[in-house]
Amino acid sequence: MSTLNHLSSLPFEMETVSENEVRREKEKARTLRRTHWWSNKIQKGVCHYCRRQVGREQLTMDHVVPLSRGGKSKKGNIVPACKECNSKKKYLLPIEWEEYLESLAKSAPDS
């Protein structure tokens, strides 16, 4: 099942993004990954979301607004993320991701 088909069953509205548009944006992201700008972004090896230091080789490129939700491969929409955060965030928008993180914090046992 493609990601776009899977997203159509979610309980929120979203703009329809064609497979060709996603493909073009992924190519732009691959180009950005080879730039000095991206090298500087991952230099410290810190995940944008969890702030853990995982090392630059463990960081992935995450679209804050996912491509499947209409996001673009532009410097303002791309952040370094650890593989764990990137996998959990998937297609969520920033507000949805924040709500997810807040729900985790509320359900965590007190130390």
C-alpha positions in Angstrom: 0.0 0.0 0.0 1.5 3.4 -0.9 1.8 6.1 1.7 -0.6 8.3 -0.1 -3.3 5.6 -0.1 -2.8 4.9 3.5 -3.2 8.6 4.4 -6.5 8.8 2.7 -8.1 6.8 5.5 -6.9 9.2 8.2 -9.4 11.3 10.2 -8.0 14.7 9.0 -8.3 16.6 5.8 -5.3 16.9 3.6 -4.3 18.2 0.2 -3.9 15.6 -2.5 -0.3 15.3 -3.6 0.5 13.4 -6.7 3.2 10.8 -6.8 5.1 12.9 -9.4 5.1 15.9 -7.1 6.5 13.7 -4.2 9.1 12.2 -6.6 10.2 15.7 -7.6 10.5 16.9 -4.0 12.5 13.8 -3.0 15.0 14.6 -5.8 15.3 18.1 -4.5 15.9 16.7 -1.0 18.7 14.4 -2.4 20.3 17.5 -4.0 20.1 19.4 -0.7 21.6 16.5 1.2 24.8 17.0 -0.8 25.2 20.7 0.1 27.4 22.5 2.6 24.1 23.8 4.2 23.1 20.2 5.1 26.6 19.3 6.3 26.4 22.3 8.7 22.9 21.2 9.9 24.1 17.7 11.0 27.5 18.9 12.2 26.6 18.6 15.9 24.8 15.2 15.5 21.7 16.4 17.4 18.1 15.4 16.5 15.8 18.4 16.0 13.0 16.7 17.8 14.3 14.8 20.8 17.5 16.9 21.1 19.6 13.7 21.7 23.1 13.6 20.4 23.1 10.6 18.1 26.0 11.5 15.8 25.8 13.0 12.4 25.9 9.6 10.6 22.7 8.6 12.6 20.7 11.6 11.4 18.2 11.5 8.7 16.6 14.3 6.7 13.0 15.0 7.9 10.5 17.2 6.2 8.7 19.2 9.0 5.6 19.4 6.8 5.8 15.9 5.1 5.8 15.7 1.3 2.6 13.6 1.4 0.9 16.6 3.2 2.1 19.2 0.7 5.5 20.0 2.2 8.4 21.0 0.0 12.1 20.2 0.0 13.3 23.7 1.0 15.7 24.7 3.7 13.0 26.0 6.0 11.1 22.7 5.9 14.0 20.2 6.4 15.6 19.3 9.7 18.0 16.6 11.0 16.2 13.9 12.9 17.3 10.7 14.5 15.9 7.6 12.8 13.6 6.9 15.8 11.9 10.3 15.7 11.7 10.3 11.9 10.0 6.9 11.9 7.6 7.8 14.6 6.7 11.3 13.1 6.0 9.8 9.6 3.3 12.0 8.0 2.4 14.1 11.0 2.2 17.9 10.8 4.1 19.9 13.5 1.0 20.5 15.6 0.1 16.8 15.4 3.6 15.8 16.4 3.6 18.2 19.4 0.2 16.7 20.5 1.8 13.2 20.3 4.8 14.2 22.3 2.6 15.9 24.9 0.5 12.7 25.2 3.6 10.7 25.8 4.8 13.1 28.5 1.4 12.9 30.3 1.3 9.1 30.2 4.9 8.7 31.4 5.3 7.4 35.0 6.6 9.9 37.5 10.3 9.5 38.3 
